[in-house]
């Protein structure tokens, strides 16, 4: 009879509405931007959540005055809605904090 005692520490990521996370911009489209949290979870920020920002098609960025959002930028994102999919993943929408 084999007995194993395991001790481990796990970092989990459960996106819940209202939570904020450090994220990195990974894709920019006219309809919004995608960010990635901890290299695990994508979050879409729809254009409607980018109030005050203008899409720049040439540079593929969003600009609000002196602030520009580019691919690979780090920012804080707040989860505004989630949906648990049948395949065990989450679909998330958010806004920039």
C-alpha positions in Angstrom: 0.0 0.0 0.0 1.5 3.3 -1.1 0.6 6.5 0.7 1.5 9.9 -0.7 1.2 13.2 1.1 1.4 16.1 -1.2 1.7 19.7 -0.2 1.5 22.4 -3.0 0.7 26.0 -3.5 -1.4 27.0 -6.5 -1.9 30.4 -8.1 -5.4 30.6 -9.5 -7.1 33.1 -11.7 -10.8 33.3 -11.4 -12.1 36.4 -13.3 -15.1 37.8 -11.4 -17.1 40.9 -12.1 -15.7 43.8 -10.3 -12.2 42.4 -9.8 -9.2 44.3 -11.2 -6.0 42.8 -12.7 -2.7 43.9 -14.2 -3.0 43.2 -17.9 -1.1 43.6 -21.2 -2.6 44.8 -24.4 -2.2 42.0 -27.0 -4.5 43.0 -29.9 -6.1 46.3 -31.0 -9.0 46.5 -33.4 -11.5 49.3 -34.4 -14.1 47.4 -32.4 -12.0 47.3 -29.2 -8.9 45.9 -27.6 -7.9 42.6 -26.1 -5.7 42.3 -23.1 -4.2 39.3 -21.5 -4.0 38.6 -17.7 -1.1 36.5 -16.4 -0.6 34.9 -19.8 -3.8 33.0 -19.2 -7.0 35.0 -19.6 -8.0 37.3 -22.4 -10.3 40.2 -21.7 -12.1 42.2 -24.4 -12.7 45.9 -23.9 -15.3 46.9 -26.4 -15.0 50.3 -28.1 -18.0 51.5 -26.1 -15.9 51.1 -23.0 -13.1 53.2 -24.5 -15.0 56.5 -24.0 -13.0 59.5 -25.0 -10.5 57.4 -27.0 -10.2 57.6 -30.8 -9.0 54.7 -32.9 -6.0 55.4 -35.0 -6.1 52.9 -38.0 -2.6 53.8 -39.3 -0.9 53.1 -35.9 -3.5 50.6 -34.7 -3.8 52.3 -31.4 -6.4 54.3 -29.3 -5.6 57.8 -28.2 -7.2 60.1 -25.6 -5.3 63.4 -25.5 -1.7 62.6 -24.5 -2.5 59.0 -23.6 -2.1 56.3 -26.2 -2.9 52.6 -25.9 -0.5 50.4 -27.9 0.1 46.7 -28.2 2.3 45.4 -25.3 1.2 48.3 -23.0 0.6 47.4 -19.4 -2.6 48.6 -17.7 -5.2 47.8 -15.1 -8.4 46.2 -16.3 -11.6 45.8 -14.4 -13.8 42.8 -15.2 -17.3 44.0 -16.1 -18.9 40.7 -17.3 -17.9 37.0 -17.5 -19.3 33.9 -19.0 -18.2 30.4 -18.2 -17.9 28.3 -21.3 -18.6 24.5 -21.7 -14.9 23.9 -22.3 -13.9 25.2 -18.9 -12.8 28.6 -19.9 -14.1 32.1 -19.2 -15.1 34.7 -21.7 -14.5 38.2 -20.2 -15.3 41.8 -20.9 -13.8 44.7 -19.1 -12.8 48.3 -18.9 -9.6 50.2 -18.3 -9.1 51.4 -14.7 
